[in-house]
């Protein structure tokens, strides 16, 4: 039976611009379009052959970390990195191969040279441990949660439920089994955690599919919120959420959360991958 643990591989892809390059407001859109034509469907859009209908669409085995490039203009000969957190070890090699083909194709791709790839294993213990009763979360990229309409601050019960479900799905499909968590009890105790303070800003971002021409919303909120309650079993899950993301569109960088010290000043949302 799987223990109360979770493993992943954090990867850094290095590039140099061949020509001046401007990233869209959501830089992940550029990489999504490029990878969509280079990754097999089993990685880019995986599906289960059997199981409940809600689990037929598997979570993708990676998330992209490129928000530090949102809207940036880079001159020629500029080195930069993007991050990938990978949840199935073979997917790391598949991504590296796809990225190594950048440099030919669309205008975006021909402006890039792939120069390096680094991988590091990360092992997380999800077991409860003593934690402060007050926790501040920073929403580094837009957060959108199923079960929350987006008004006010994200309720902890909804946030914890979506994070629990995400870790369970990733573990079940890629980690040898869902983490051995107290799923029912966790939900009941999460409902007792209160929102104490916070400040969020709604962000509306769209992407346009290069295959269908359709536009899709990538909106959500950024900012921070502080929660108070018995946090011993939740802090390890929130730490895991830094790596996995939570909510909708996590694969392309949305829903990136980070725990910070309560009372810490607001900080710039964008940062280098993996930091």
HELIX and SHEET records of a PDB file:
HELIX    1   1 UNK A   28  UNK A   36  1                                   9    
HELIX    2   2 UNK A   41  UNK A   44  1                                   4    
HELIX    3   3 UNK A   53  UNK A   55  5                                   3    
HELIX    4   4 UNK A   67  UNK A   69  5                                   3    
HELIX    5   5 UNK A   89  UNK A  100  1                                  12    
HELIX    6   6 UNK A  107  UNK A  110  1                                   4    
HELIX    7   7 UNK A  156  UNK A  174  1                                  19    
HELIX    8   8 UNK A  183  UNK A  190  1                                   8    
HELIX    9   9 UNK A  232  UNK A  244  1                                  13    
HELIX   10  10 UNK A  250  UNK A  252  5                                   3    
SHEET    1   A 4 UNK A  62  UNK A  65  0                                        
SHEET    2   A 4 UNK A  79  UNK A  86 -1                                        
SHEET    3   A 4 UNK A   5  UNK A  17 -1                                        
SHEET    4   A 4 UNK A 112  UNK A 125 -1                                        
SHEET    1   B 2 UNK A  21  UNK A  22  0                                        
SHEET    2   B 2 UNK A  73  UNK A  74 -1                                        
SHEET    1   C 4 UNK A 194  UNK A 203  0                                        
SHEET    2   C 4 UNK A 220  UNK A 228 -1                                        
SHEET    3   C 4 UNK A 134  UNK A 143 -1                                        
SHEET    4   C 4 UNK A 257  UNK A 260 -1                                        
SHEET    1   D 2 UNK A 206  UNK A 208  0                                        
SHEET    2   D 2 UNK A 215  UNK A 217 -1                                        
END                                                                             
